[in-house]
Amino acid sequence: MNRTRRGFTILEILIAISIMVLMITIVSFSFSKLNSSQTLDTSADLVVSILNETRSLTLSAVDDSQYGVNFEASQIVLFKGSIYLSADPSNVVTELNPQVGLRNVILNGGGTSVIFKRLTGNTVETGTVEIFLKASTTIFRTITISATGIVELD
């Protein structure tokens, strides 16, 4: 009686499972890094968009006022007027994604607010702000604010 062997040994099954686990881990890690990078880019674009909106509100003289943005560790605040008052009910607070934060707010004058001038959209508070990934602080984007009020993302 000639018996033919059918099926897999336990060792073959364990090797196949190990290879699959390794491949799933690599793919998951790649997607995680991609997702983090997209989160950082989206958050940086949001900050630039709010700065541009603030400048536009000032140039349009909405409510016959000027507007500014205050930078905090995990949020930015669009405010009306020439100074930032944290308790002002007209402030528009935008929370950043919990995976990112703001740091190195280096503005002319040393403050944390950028205020745009009416009629010109210029600002005295020129400088840079970094938005970074909290999980990997070496990955960041720099936002630059020029004297003309133009905002650039590096």
N, CA, C and O atoms as a GROMACS GRO file, in nm:
protein
  616
    1MET      N    1   0.083  -0.115   0.000
    1MET     CA    2   0.000   0.000   0.000
    1MET      C    3   0.089   0.124   0.000
    1MET      O    4   0.169   0.147   0.091
    2ASN      N    5   0.073   0.199  -0.101
    2ASN     CA    6   0.155   0.320  -0.117
    2ASN      C    7   0.075   0.440  -0.069
    2ASN      O    8  -0.028   0.474  -0.127
    3ARG      N    9   0.123   0.503   0.033
    3ARG     CA   10   0.055   0.622   0.087
    3ARG      C   11   0.125   0.747   0.035
    3ARG      O   12   0.247   0.760   0.042
    4THR      N   13   0.045   0.838  -0.016
    4THR     CA   14   0.101   0.967  -0.056
    4THR      C   15   0.073   1.065   0.056
    4THR      O   16  -0.033   1.064   0.118
    5ARG      N   17   0.167   1.148   0.079
    5ARG     CA   18   0.157   1.244   0.188
    5ARG      C   19   0.078   1.366   0.140
    5ARG      O   20   0.109   1.424   0.036
    6ARG      N   21  -0.023   1.404   0.215
    6ARG     CA   22  -0.104   1.520   0.182
    6ARG      C   23  -0.106   1.614   0.301
    6ARG      O   24  -0.102   1.570   0.416
    7GLY      N   25  -0.114   1.750   0.272
    7GLY     CA   26  -0.122   1.848   0.379
    7GLY      C   27   0.012   1.912   0.407
    7GLY      O   28   0.112   1.887   0.339
    8PHE      N   29   0.011   1.995   0.508
    8PHE     CA   30   0.131   2.072   0.545
    8PHE      C   31   0.174   2.033   0.685
    8PHE      O   32   0.093   1.991   0.768
    9THR      N   33   0.302   2.048   0.708
    9THR     CA   34   0.351   2.023   0.844
    9THR      C   35   0.330   2.150   0.926
    9THR      O   36   0.307   2.258   0.872
   10ILE      N   37   0.339   2.134   1.056
   10ILE     CA   38   0.325   2.249   1.146
   10ILE      C   39   0.433   2.352   1.116
   10ILE      O   40   0.405   2.472   1.119
   11LEU      N   41   0.553   2.309   1.089
   11LEU     CA   42   0.664   2.400   1.060
   11LEU      C   43   0.635   2.484   0.936
   11LEU      O   44   0.661   2.605   0.935
   12GLU      N   45   0.582   2.424   0.833
   12GLU     CA   46   0.549   2.498   0.711
   12GLU      C   47   0.440   2.602   0.738
   12GLU      O   48   0.446   2.714   0.688
   13ILE      N   49   0.342   2.565   0.817
   13ILE     CA   50   0.234   2.658   0.851
   13ILE      C   51   0.289   2.775   0.933
   13ILE      O   52   0.252   2.889   0.908
   14LEU      N   53   0.376   2.749   1.032
   14LEU     CA   54   0.434   2.855   1.114
   14LEU      C   55   0.520   2.950   1.032
   14LEU      O   56   0.518   3.071   1.054
   15ILE      N   57   0.595   2.897   0.937
   15ILE     CA   58   0.677   2.982   0.850
   15ILE      C   59   0.587   3.072   0.766
   15ILE      O   60   0.615   3.191   0.752
   16ALA      N   61   0.481   3.017   0.710
   16ALA     CA   62   0.389   3.097   0.628
   16ALA      C   63   0.322   3.206   0.712
   16ALA      O   64   0.308   3.320   0.666
   17ILE      N   65   0.281   3.173   0.833
   17ILE     CA   66   0.218   3.272   0.921
   17ILE      C   67   0.319   3.381   0.957
   17ILE      O   68   0.284   3.499   0.959
   18SER      N   69   0.442   3.344   0.986
   18SER     CA   70   0.545   3.443   1.021
   18SER      C   71   0.571   3.539   0.906
   18SER      O   72   0.586   3.660   0.928
   19ILE      N   73   0.576   3.489   0.786
   19ILE     CA   74   0.597   3.575   0.669
   19ILE      C   75   0.479   3.670   0.653
   19ILE      O   76   0.499   3.789   0.626
   20MET      N   77   0.357   3.621   0.670
   20MET     CA   78   0.240   3.706   0.657
   20MET      C   79   0.238   3.815   0.765
   20MET      O   80   0.206   3.930   0.735
   21VAL      N   81   0.273   3.781   0.889
   21VAL     CA   82   0.277   3.879   0.997
   21VAL      C   83   0.381   3.986   0.967
   21VAL      O   84   0.356   4.105   0.989
   22LEU      N   85   0.497   3.946   0.918
   22LEU     CA   86   0.602   4.041   0.883
   22LEU      C   87   0.555   4.136   0.772
   22LEU      O   88   0.578   4.257   0.781
   23MET      N   89   0.490   4.084   0.671
   23MET     CA   90   0.440   4.167   0.561
   23MET      C   91   0.332   4.264   0.610
   23MET      O   92   0.331   4.380   0.570
   24ILE      N   93   0.242   4.217   0.695
   24ILE     CA   94   0.136   4.303   0.748
   24ILE      C   95   0.197   4.415   0.833
   24ILE      O   96   0.150   4.529   0.827
   25THR      N   97   0.298   4.384   0.912
   25THR     CA   98   0.365   4.484   0.995
   25THR      C   99   0.430   4.592   0.909
   25THR      O  100   0.419   4.711   0.939
   26ILE      N  101   0.498   4.551   0.804
   26ILE     CA  102   0.564   4.647   0.715
   26ILE      C  103   0.461   4.737   0.648
   26ILE      O  104   0.481   4.858   0.641
   27VAL      N  105   0.354   4.680   0.598
   27VAL     CA  106   0.250   4.759   0.531
   27VAL      C  107   0.182   4.854   0.630
   27VAL      O  108   0.155   4.969   0.596
   28SER      N  109   0.153   4.806   0.751
   28SER     CA  110   0.090   4.892   0.852
   28SER      C  111   0.179   5.009   0.889
   28SER      O  112   0.132   5.122   0.902
   29PHE      N  113   0.309   4.983   0.905
   29PHE     CA  114   0.403   5.090   0.939
   29PHE      C  115   0.409   5.194   0.827
   29PHE      O  116   0.412   5.314   0.853
   30SER      N  117   0.410   5.147   0.703
   30SER     CA  118   0.414   5.240   0.588
   30SER      C  119   0.290   5.327   0.583
   30SER      O  120   0.299   5.447   0.559
   31PHE      N  121   0.173   5.267   0.605
   31PHE     CA  122   0.049   5.344   0.604
   31PHE      C  123   0.045   5.442   0.721
   31PHE      O  124  -0.007   5.553   0.708
   32SER      N  125   0.099   5.402   0.834
   32SER     CA  126   0.103   5.491   0.951
   32SER      C  127   0.188   5.614   0.922
   32SER      O  128   0.148   5.726   0.954
   33LYS      N  129   0.304   5.595   0.862
   33LYS     CA  130   0.391   5.708   0.829
   33LYS      C  131   0.324   5.798   0.725
   33LYS      O  132   0.331   5.920   0.734
   34LEU      N  133   0.259   5.738   0.626
   34LEU     CA  134   0.190   5.814   0.523
   34LEU      C  135   0.078   5.896   0.586
   34LEU      O  136   0.060   6.014   0.553
   35ASN      N  137   0.002   5.835   0.676
   35ASN     CA  138  -0.109   5.904   0.742
   35ASN      C  139  -0.056   6.021   0.826
   35ASN      O  140  -0.116   6.128   0.825
   36SER      N  141   0.054   6.001   0.898
   36SER     CA  142   0.112   6.108   0.979
   36SER      C  143   0.158   6.224   0.892
   36SER      O  144   0.137   6.340   0.926
   37SER      N  145   0.220   6.192   0.781
   37SER     CA  146   0.267   6.296   0.689
   37SER      C  147   0.150   6.374   0.632
   37SER      O  148   0.156   6.497   0.620
   38GLN      N  149   0.044   6.305   0.596
   38GLN     CA  150  -0.075   6.373   0.544
   38GLN      C  151  -0.140   6.459   0.651
   38GLN      O  152  -0.190   6.568   0.621
   39THR      N  153  -0.141   6.412   0.774
   39THR     CA  154  -0.197   6.490   0.886
   39THR      C  155  -0.119   6.618   0.905
   39THR      O  156  -0.178   6.725   0.924
   40LEU      N  157   0.014   6.610   0.899
   40LEU     CA  158   0.098   6.728   0.914
   40LEU      C  159   0.073   6.827   0.800
   40LEU      O  160   0.056   6.946   0.824
   41ASP      N  161   0.070   6.777   0.677
   41ASP     CA  162   0.047   6.865   0.563
   41ASP      C  163  -0.090   6.931   0.569
   41ASP      O  164  -0.103   7.050   0.540
   42THR      N  165  -0.192   6.855   0.606
   42THR     CA  166  -0.327   6.909   0.616
   42THR      C  167  -0.335   7.017   0.724
   42THR      O  168  -0.398   7.121   0.705
   43SER      N  169  -0.271   6.992   0.838
   43SER     CA  170  -0.272   7.089   0.947
   43SER      C  171  -0.196   7.216   0.910
   43SER      O  172  -0.239   7.326   0.941
   44ALA      N  173  -0.083   7.200   0.842
   44ALA     CA  174  -0.005   7.317   0.798
   44ALA      C  175  -0.086   7.399   0.698
   44ALA      O  176  -0.086   7.522   0.704
   45ASP      N  177  -0.154   7.331   0.606
   45ASP     CA  178  -0.239   7.402   0.509
   45ASP      C  179  -0.352   7.476   0.580
   45ASP      O  180  -0.390   7.586   0.539
   46LEU      N  181  -0.406   7.417   0.686
   46LEU     CA  182  -0.513   7.481   0.763
   46LEU      C  183  -0.463   7.610   0.827
   46LEU      O  184  -0.532   7.712   0.823
   47VAL      N  185  -0.344   7.607   0.886
   47VAL     CA  186  -0.288   7.727   0.951
   47VAL      C  187  -0.265   7.836   0.846
   47VAL      O  188  -0.299   7.952   0.870
   48VAL      N  189  -0.209   7.799   0.732
   48VAL     CA  190  -0.186   7.897   0.624
   48VAL      C  191  -0.319   7.955   0.577
   48VAL      O  192  -0.330   8.076   0.554
   49SER      N  193  -0.419   7.870   0.563
   49SER     CA  194  -0.551   7.915   0.518
   49SER      C  195  -0.612   8.015   0.616
   49SER      O  196  -0.670   8.115   0.574
   50ILE      N  197  -0.600   7.989   0.745
   50ILE     CA  198  -0.656   8.081   0.844
   50ILE      C  199  -0.580   8.213   0.844
   50ILE      O  200  -0.641   8.319   0.858
   51LEU      N  201  -0.448   8.209   0.829
   51LEU     CA  202  -0.371   8.333   0.819
   51LEU      C  203  -0.414   8.414   0.697
   51LEU      O  204  -0.430   8.535   0.706
   52ASN      N  205  -0.433   8.347   0.584
   52ASN     CA  206  -0.477   8.417   0.463
   52ASN      C  207  -0.618   8.472   0.478
   52ASN      O  208  -0.648   8.582   0.432
   53GLU      N  209  -0.706   8.396   0.544
   53GLU     CA  210  -0.843   8.443   0.569
   53GLU      C  211  -0.840   8.567   0.659
   53GLU      O  212  -0.915   8.663   0.637
   54THR      N  213  -0.754   8.565   0.760
   54THR     CA  214  -0.743   8.678   0.852
   54THR      C  215  -0.696   8.802   0.778
   54THR      O  216  -0.750   8.911   0.799
   55ARG      N  217  -0.598   8.787   0.694
   55ARG     CA  218  -0.548   8.901   0.614
   55ARG      C  219  -0.659   8.953   0.522
   55ARG      O  220  -0.675   9.074   0.506
   56SER      N  221  -0.734   8.862   0.463
   56SER     CA  222  -0.843   8.899   0.374
   56SER      C  223  -0.953   8.976   0.450
   56SER      O  224  -1.006   9.074   0.400
   57LEU      N  225  -0.986   8.931   0.571
   57LEU     CA  226  -1.086   9.002   0.652
   57LEU      C  227  -1.040   9.144   0.682
   57LEU      O  228  -1.120   9.238   0.680
   58THR      N  229  -0.909   9.159   0.709
   58THR     CA  230  -0.855   9.292   0.738
   58THR      C  231  -0.859   9.380   0.614
   58THR      O  232  -0.900   9.496   0.621
   59LEU      N  233  -0.817   9.325   0.501
   59LEU     CA  234  -0.818   9.404   0.377
   59LEU      C  235  -0.960   9.444   0.337
   59LEU      O  236  -0.981   9.551   0.280
   60SER      N  237  -1.055   9.358   0.367
   60SER     CA  238  -1.195   9.388   0.334
   60SER      C  239  -1.260   9.479   0.436
   60SER      O  240  -1.373   9.524   0.418
   61ALA      N  241  -1.189   9.508   0.544
   61ALA     CA  242  -1.238   9.594   0.653
   61ALA      C  243  -1.373   9.545   0.706
   61ALA      O  244  -1.464   9.625   0.730
   62VAL      N  245  -1.385   9.413   0.723
   62VAL     CA  246  -1.508   9.356   0.777
   62VAL      C  247  -1.530   9.413   0.918
   62VAL      O  248  -1.438   9.415   1.000
   63ASP      N  249  -1.651   9.460   0.944
   63ASP     CA  250  -1.687   9.525   1.071
   63ASP      C  251  -1.596   9.644   1.101
   63ASP      O  252  -1.577   9.681   1.217
   64ASP      N  253  -1.542   9.703   0.995
   64ASP     CA  254  -1.457   9.822   1.008
   64ASP      C  255  -1.343   9.800   1.109
   64ASP      O  256  -1.314   9.886   1.192
   65SER      N  257  -1.280   9.683   1.098
   65SER     CA  258  -1.177   9.646   1.196
   65SER      C  259  -1.060   9.577   1.128
   65SER      O  260  -1.065   9.545   1.009
   66GLN      N  261  -0.955   9.556   1.206
   66GLN     CA  262  -0.843   9.475   1.161
   66GLN      C  263  -0.848   9.344   1.238
   66GLN      O  264  -0.915   9.334   1.341
   67TYR      N  265  -0.776   9.243   1.187
   67TYR     CA  266  -0.782   9.109   1.245
   67TYR      C  267  -0.642   9.054   1.264
   67TYR      O  268  -0.546   9.099   1.203
   68GLY      N  269  -0.634   8.954   1.352
   68GLY     CA  270  -0.506   8.891   1.379
   68GLY      C  271  -0.523   8.744   1.414
   68GLY      O  272  -0.635   8.695   1.428
   69VAL      N  273  -0.409   8.676   1.427
   69VAL     CA  274  -0.406   8.535   1.465
   69VAL      C  275  -0.310   8.519   1.582
   69VAL      O  276  -0.198   8.571   1.580
   70ASN      N  277  -0.356   8.447   1.684
   70ASN     CA  278  -0.269   8.414   1.797
   70ASN      C  279  -0.235   8.265   1.791
   70ASN      O  280  -0.323   8.182   1.771
   71PHE      N  281  -0.107   8.233   1.810
   71PHE     CA  282  -0.060   8.095   1.805
   71PHE      C  283  -0.045   8.040   1.946
   71PHE      O  284   0.016   8.104   2.032
   72GLU      N  285  -0.100   7.923   1.969
   72GLU     CA  286  -0.085   7.852   2.096
   72GLU      C  287  -0.033   7.712   2.064
   72GLU      O  288  -0.020   7.677   1.947
   73ALA      N  289  -0.003   7.633   2.165
   73ALA     CA  290   0.061   7.503   2.144
   73ALA      C  291  -0.021   7.407   2.057
   73ALA      O  292   0.035   7.335   1.975
   74SER      N  293  -0.153   7.406   2.074
   74SER     CA  294  -0.235   7.310   2.001
   74SER      C  295  -0.354   7.373   1.929
   74SER      O  296  -0.444   7.303   1.884
   75GLN      N  297  -0.353   7.506   1.920
   75GLN     CA  298  -0.463   7.574   1.851
   75GLN      C  299  -0.417   7.710   1.802
   75GLN      O  300  -0.316   7.765   1.846
   76ILE      N  301  -0.496   7.764   1.708
   76ILE     CA  302  -0.475   7.902   1.666
   76ILE      C  303  -0.608   7.976   1.682
   76ILE      O  304  -0.716   7.918   1.668
   77VAL      N  305  -0.597   8.104   1.711
   77VAL     CA  306  -0.717   8.183   1.739
   77VAL      C  307  -0.720   8.304   1.646
   77VAL      O  308  -0.628   8.386   1.648
   78LEU      N  309  -0.825   8.315   1.566
   78LEU     CA  310  -0.848   8.432   1.483
   78LEU      C  311  -0.924   8.532   1.570
   78LEU      O  312  -1.028   8.499   1.627
   79PHE      N  313  -0.871   8.654   1.581
   79PHE     CA  314  -0.934   8.753   1.666
   79PHE      C  315  -0.952   8.885   1.592
   79PHE      O  316  -0.886   8.912   1.492
   80LYS      N  317  -1.045   8.966   1.645
   80LYS     CA  318  -1.075   9.096   1.587
   80LYS      C  319  -1.013   9.204   1.675
   80LYS      O  320  -1.021   9.197   1.798
   81GLY      N  321  -0.951   9.303   1.611
   81GLY     CA  322  -0.892   9.413   1.685
   81GLY      C  323  -0.741   9.416   1.675
   81GLY      O  324  -0.679   9.335   1.606
   82SER      N  325  -0.683   9.511   1.746
   82SER     CA  326  -0.538   9.531   1.737
   82SER      C  327  -0.460   9.457   1.845
   82SER      O  328  -0.337   9.455   1.842
   83ILE      N  329  -0.531   9.395   1.941
   83ILE     CA  330  -0.465   9.313   2.042
   83ILE      C  331  -0.547   9.187   2.067
   83ILE      O  332  -0.669   9.186   2.049
   84TYR      N  333  -0.478   9.082   2.109
   84TYR     CA  334  -0.545   8.954   2.137
   84TYR      C  335  -0.595   8.953   2.281
   84TYR      O  336  -0.518   8.971   2.375
   85LEU      N  337  -0.726   8.932   2.296
   85LEU     CA  338  -0.788   8.916   2.426
   85LEU      C  339  -0.848   8.776   2.432
   85LEU      O  340  -0.943   8.746   2.360
   86SER      N  341  -0.792   8.690   2.515
   86SER     CA  342  -0.833   8.549   2.516
   86SER      C  343  -0.980   8.529   2.552
   86SER      O  344  -1.041   8.430   2.510
   87ALA      N  345  -1.038   8.620   2.628
   87ALA     CA  346  -1.177   8.604   2.671
   87ALA      C  347  -1.280   8.664   2.575
   87ALA      O  348  -1.400   8.656   2.600
   88ASP      N  349  -1.234   8.723   2.465
   88ASP     CA  350  -1.326   8.786   2.369
   88ASP      C  351  -1.416   8.680   2.306
   88ASP      O  352  -1.366   8.584   2.247
   89PRO      N  353  -1.548   8.696   2.317
   89PRO     CA  354  -1.640   8.595   2.262
   89PRO      C  355  -1.640   8.588   2.109
   89PRO      O  356  -1.690   8.492   2.052
   90SER      N  357  -1.586   8.690   2.043
   90SER     CA  358  -1.584   8.687   1.896
   90SER      C  359  -1.464   8.610   1.841
   90SER      O  360  -1.453   8.593   1.719
   91ASN      N  361  -1.374   8.565   1.928
   91ASN     CA  362  -1.259   8.487   1.882
   91ASN      C  363  -1.304   8.358   1.815
   91ASN      O  364  -1.401   8.295   1.858
   92VAL      N  365  -1.234   8.320   1.710
   92VAL     CA  366  -1.262   8.194   1.642
   92VAL      C  367  -1.145   8.101   1.670
   92VAL      O  368  -1.035   8.120   1.616
   93VAL      N  369  -1.168   8.001   1.753
   93VAL     CA  370  -1.063   7.908   1.794
   93VAL      C  371  -1.064   7.788   1.700
   93VAL      O  372  -1.169   7.728   1.675
   94THR      N  373  -0.947   7.753   1.648
   94THR     CA  374  -0.933   7.634   1.564
   94THR      C  375  -0.834   7.540   1.631
   94THR      O  376  -0.715   7.569   1.642
   95GLU      N  377  -0.887   7.426   1.675
   95GLU     CA  378  -0.802   7.323   1.737
   95GLU      C  379  -0.729   7.248   1.626
   95GLU      O  380  -0.787   7.214   1.524
   96LEU      N  381  -0.601   7.225   1.648
   96LEU     CA  382  -0.523   7.147   1.553
   96LEU      C  383  -0.543   6.998   1.580
   96LEU      O  384  -0.588   6.959   1.688
   97ASN      N  385  -0.510   6.917   1.482
   97ASN     CA  386  -0.515   6.773   1.498
   97ASN      C  387  -0.431   6.735   1.620
   97ASN      O  388  -0.322   6.789   1.638
   98PRO      N  389  -0.479   6.642   1.704
   98PRO     CA  390  -0.403   6.606   1.824
   98PRO      C  391  -0.264   6.548   1.796
   98PRO      O  392  -0.180   6.542   1.886
   99GLN      N  393  -0.240   6.506   1.673
   99GLN     CA  394  -0.109   6.450   1.638
   99GLN      C  395  -0.004   6.557   1.609
   99GLN      O  396   0.115   6.525   1.598
  100VAL      N  397  -0.046   6.683   1.597
  100VAL     CA  398   0.049   6.790   1.564
  100VAL      C  399   0.046   6.899   1.670
  100VAL      O  400  -0.049   6.910   1.748
  101GLY      N  401   0.151   6.981   1.670
  101GLY     CA  402   0.157   7.094   1.760
  101GLY      C  403   0.230   7.209   1.696
  101GLY      O  404   0.293   7.193   1.591
  102LEU      N  405   0.223   7.326   1.759
  102LEU     CA  406   0.294   7.444   1.713
  102LEU      C  407   0.411   7.469   1.807
  102LEU      O  408   0.399   7.450   1.928
  103ARG      N  409   0.523   7.511   1.752
  103ARG     CA  410   0.641   7.544   1.833
  103ARG      C  411   0.724   7.648   1.760
  103ARG      O  412   0.696   7.683   1.645
  104ASN      N  413   0.825   7.696   1.828
  104ASN     CA  414   0.918   7.793   1.771
  104ASN      C  415   0.847   7.907   1.699
  104ASN      O  416   0.875   7.937   1.583
  105VAL      N  417   0.755   7.969   1.770
  105VAL     CA  418   0.687   8.088   1.716
  105VAL      C  419   0.786   8.203   1.733
  105VAL      O  420   0.802   8.258   1.842
  106ILE      N  421   0.850   8.238   1.623
  106ILE     CA  422   0.952   8.344   1.625
  106ILE      C  423   0.901   8.459   1.542
  106ILE      O  424   0.915   8.461   1.420
  107LEU      N  425   0.842   8.557   1.610
  107LEU     CA  426   0.784   8.673   1.543
  107LEU      C  427   0.857   8.799   1.585
  107LEU      O  428   0.904   8.811   1.698
  108ASN      N  429   0.866   8.893   1.494
  108ASN     CA  430   0.926   9.022   1.523
  108ASN      C  431   0.851   9.084   1.641
  108ASN      O  432   0.729   9.099   1.637
  109GLY      N  433   0.922   9.120   1.743
  109GLY     CA  434   0.859   9.176   1.864
  109GLY      C  435   0.844   9.073   1.974
  109GLY      O  436   0.815   9.109   2.088
  110GLY      N  437   0.863   8.946   1.942
  110GLY     CA  438   0.864   8.842   2.044
  110GLY      C  439   0.730   8.790   2.090
  110GLY      O  440   0.726   8.708   2.182
  111GLY      N  441   0.621   8.833   2.031
  111GLY     CA  442   0.489   8.787   2.074
  111GLY      C  443   0.448   8.656   2.009
  111GLY      O  444   0.529   8.589   1.945
  112THR      N  445   0.322   8.622   2.026
  112THR     CA  446   0.267   8.501   1.965
  112THR      C  447   0.150   8.535   1.872
  112THR      O  448   0.076   8.446   1.830
  113SER      N  449   0.134   8.663   1.840
  113SER     CA  450   0.023   8.706   1.755
  113SER      C  451   0.073   8.779   1.631
  113SER      O  452   0.174   8.851   1.635
  114VAL      N  453   0.001   8.759   1.522
  114VAL     CA  454   0.024   8.833   1.398
  114VAL      C  455  -0.100   8.916   1.373
  114VAL      O  456  -0.211   8.863   1.368
  115ILE      N  457  -0.082   9.047   1.358
  115ILE     CA  458  -0.195   9.137   1.334
  115ILE      C  459  -0.172   9.207   1.200
  115ILE      O  460  -0.066   9.265   1.176
  116PHE      N  461  -0.273   9.200   1.114
  116PHE     CA  462  -0.262   9.259   0.981
  116PHE      C  463  -0.317   9.402   0.982
  116PHE      O  464  -0.416   9.432   1.050
  117LYS      N  465  -0.252   9.489   0.906
  117LYS     CA  466  -0.292   9.630   0.900
  117LYS      C  467  -0.399   9.650   0.795
  117LYS      O  468  -0.397   9.590   0.688
  118ARG      N  469  -0.493   9.737   0.830
  118ARG     CA  470  -0.599   9.772   0.735
  118ARG      C  471  -0.541   9.842   0.614
  118ARG      O  472  -0.435   9.904   0.622
  119LEU      N  473  -0.608   9.832   0.504
  119LEU     CA  474  -0.577   9.892   0.374
  119LEU      C  475  -0.460   9.825   0.303
  119LEU      O  476  -0.462   9.814   0.181
  120THR      N  477  -0.358   9.780   0.376
  120THR     CA  478  -0.240   9.721   0.309
  120THR      C  479  -0.228   9.571   0.330
  120THR      O  480  -0.175   9.502   0.243
  121GLY      N  481  -0.276   9.519   0.441
  121GLY     CA  482  -0.259   9.378   0.474
  121GLY      C  483  -0.119   9.346   0.523
  121GLY      O  484  -0.085   9.230   0.544
  122ASN      N  485  -0.038   9.450   0.542
  122ASN     CA  486   0.098   9.431   0.593
  122ASN      C  487   0.093   9.393   0.740
  122ASN      O  488  -0.010   9.404   0.806
  123THR      N  489   0.207   9.347   0.791
  123THR     CA  490   0.219   9.317   0.934
  123THR      C  491   0.358   9.353   0.984
  123THR      O  492   0.456   9.343   0.910
  124VAL      N  493   0.364   9.393   1.107
  124VAL     CA  494   0.492   9.421   1.172
  124VAL      C  495   0.548   9.290   1.230
  124VAL      O  496   0.669   9.275   1.245
  125GLU      N  497   0.458   9.197   1.261
  125GLU     CA  498   0.497   9.071   1.325
  125GLU      C  499   0.540   8.966   1.222
  125GLU      O  500   0.474   8.863   1.205
  126THR      N  501   0.650   8.994   1.155
  126THR     CA  502   0.703   8.898   1.058
  126THR      C  503   0.775   8.787   1.132
  126THR      O  504   0.816   8.804   1.247
  127GLY      N  505   0.790   8.674   1.067
  127GLY     CA  506   0.865   8.565   1.129
  127GLY      C  507   0.820   8.429   1.083
  127GLY      O  508   0.762   8.413   0.975
  128THR      N  509   0.846   8.329   1.168
  128THR     CA  510   0.816   8.190   1.133
  128THR      C  511   0.747   8.119   1.249
  128THR      O  512   0.759   8.156   1.365
  129VAL      N  513   0.675   8.014   1.211
  129VAL     CA  514   0.608   7.925   1.306
  129VAL      C  515   0.630   7.783   1.254
  129VAL      O  516   0.617   7.758   1.134
  130GLU      N  517   0.664   7.692   1.343
  130GLU     CA  518   0.679   7.552   1.303
  130GLU      C  519   0.559   7.472   1.350
  130GLU      O  520   0.511   7.487   1.462
  131ILE      N  521   0.511   7.386   1.261
  131ILE     CA  522   0.407   7.289   1.296
  131ILE      C  523   0.474   7.153   1.282
  131ILE      O  524   0.535   7.123   1.179
  132PHE      N  525   0.463   7.069   1.386
  132PHE     CA  526   0.540   6.945   1.390
  132PHE      C  527   0.453   6.828   1.432
  132PHE      O  528   0.345   6.844   1.489
  133LEU      N  529   0.503   6.707   1.401
  133LEU     CA  530   0.438   6.585   1.446
  133LEU      C  531   0.483   6.556   1.588
  133LEU      O  532   0.603   6.553   1.615
  134LYS      N  533   0.390   6.536   1.678
  134LYS     CA  534   0.425   6.509   1.818
  134LYS      C  535   0.497   6.375   1.832
  134LYS      O  536   0.583   6.360   1.919
  135ALA      N  537   0.462   6.278   1.749
  135ALA     CA  538   0.524   6.146   1.758
  135ALA      C  539   0.666   6.144   1.703
  135ALA      O  540   0.745   6.056   1.737
  136SER      N  541   0.699   6.241   1.618
  136SER     CA  542   0.832   6.247   1.558
  136SER      C  543   0.868   6.395   1.539
  136SER      O  544   0.843   6.453   1.434
  137THR      N  545   0.925   6.454   1.641
  137THR     CA  546   0.946   6.599   1.643
  137THR      C  547   1.045   6.648   1.538
  137THR      O  548   1.058   6.769   1.518
  138THR      N  549   1.115   6.558   1.472
  138THR     CA  550   1.208   6.600   1.367
  138THR      C  551   1.135   6.623   1.234
  138THR      O  552   1.195   6.673   1.138
  139ILE      N  553   1.009   6.586   1.228
  139ILE     CA  554   0.930   6.607   1.107
  139ILE      C  555   0.841   6.729   1.130
  139ILE      O  556   0.753   6.726   1.217
  140PHE      N  557   0.864   6.835   1.053
  140PHE     CA  558   0.788   6.958   1.073
  140PHE      C  559   0.780   7.037   0.942
  140PHE      O  560   0.851   7.008   0.846
  141ARG      N  561   0.692   7.137   0.942
  141ARG     CA  562   0.678   7.231   0.832
  141ARG      C  563   0.694   7.371   0.891
  141ARG      O  564   0.653   7.397   1.004
  142THR      N  565   0.754   7.460   0.815
  142THR     CA  566   0.775   7.597   0.861
  142THR      C  567   0.684   7.691   0.783
  142THR      O  568   0.678   7.686   0.660
  143ILE      N  569   0.613   7.775   0.856
  143ILE     CA  570   0.526   7.876   0.796
  143ILE      C  571   0.595   8.010   0.815
  143ILE      O  572   0.634   8.047   0.926
  144THR      N  573   0.611   8.083   0.705
  144THR     CA  574   0.679   8.212   0.707
  144THR      C  575   0.580   8.323   0.677
  144THR      O  576   0.502   8.314   0.582
  145ILE      N  577   0.583   8.428   0.760
  145ILE     CA  578   0.495   8.544   0.742
  145ILE      C  579   0.584   8.663   0.708
  145ILE      O  580   0.671   8.701   0.787
  146SER      N  581   0.562   8.722   0.590
  146SER     CA  582   0.646   8.835   0.546
  146SER      C  583   0.584   8.967   0.589
  146SER      O  584   0.470   8.972   0.635
  147ALA      N  585   0.660   9.074   0.572
  147ALA     CA  586   0.614   9.208   0.610
  147ALA      C  587   0.493   9.252   0.528
  147ALA      O  588   0.414   9.335   0.573
  148THR      N  589   0.479   9.198   0.407
  148THR     CA  590   0.364   9.232   0.323
  148THR      C  591   0.240   9.153   0.362
  148THR      O  592   0.132   9.173   0.304
  149GLY      N  593   0.254   9.061   0.459
  149GLY     CA  594   0.141   8.980   0.502
  149GLY      C  595   0.126   8.851   0.424
  149GLY      O  596   0.036   8.772   0.451
  150ILE      N  597   0.214   8.830   0.327
  150ILE     CA  598   0.209   8.707   0.248
  150ILE      C  599   0.257   8.591   0.334
  150ILE      O  600   0.358   8.602   0.404
  151VAL      N  601   0.185   8.480   0.329
  151VAL     CA  602   0.218   8.362   0.410
  151VAL      C  603   0.264   8.251   0.316
  151VAL      O  604   0.200   8.221   0.216
  152GLU      N  605   0.378   8.191   0.352
  152GLU     CA  606   0.434   8.082   0.270
  152GLU      C  607   0.458   7.960   0.357
  152GLU      O  608   0.493   7.972   0.474
  153LEU      N  609   0.439   7.844   0.297
  153LEU     CA  610   0.464   7.717   0.364
  153LEU      C  611   0.588   7.655   0.303
  153LEU      O  612   0.592   7.628   0.183
  154ASP      N  613   0.688   7.631   0.385
  154ASP     CA  614   0.814   7.568   0.337
  154ASP      C  615   0.812   7.421   0.359
  154ASP      O  616   0.909   7.352   0.324
   0.00000   0.00000   0.00000
